[in-house]
Amino acid sequence: QLHFVESGGELVQPGGSLRLSCEVSGDELHNYALGWFRQAPGSEREEVACISSDNTSTSYVDAVKGRFTISRSNFKGTLHLQMNSLKPEDTGVYFCYRCGGGPPLPWGQGTRVTVSS
């Protein structure tokens, strides 16, 4: 079973940048596509970006394309999200999790990103 611990969120001004990190533990890490999800205030949690298990392909929601970059290291057990040109609508709690279907896993506590002047 995978476990996730997110970090790196903070208050940032519009146009700024942040790098989120996720420590992923579990024996089957290298078998799963992983991704970042966010939950804005009053909204459902949505998928933001995913990266394949072998690091060869990525996908992004249209709202973040060209601004966010997802990366992973199976060796280190880490997942990152580089966020540039941040907008107020990027505000929310960010979670890392498995992409695609499968048995439910425990969600981490998330990391809060606030984009505001």
Sequence and secondary structure as in RCSB ss.txt:
>XXXX:A:sequence
QLHFVESGGELVQPGGSLRLSCEVSGDELHNYALGWFRQAPGSEREEVACISSDNTSTSYVDAVKGRFTISRSNF
KGTLHLQMNSLKPEDTGVYFCYRCGGGPPLPWGQGTRVTVSS
>XXXX:A:secstr
  EEEEE   EE TT  EEEEEEEE TTGGGS EEEEEE TTS EEEEEEE TTSS EEE GGGTTTEEEEEETT
TTEEEEEE S  GGG EEEEEEE SSSS       EEEEE  
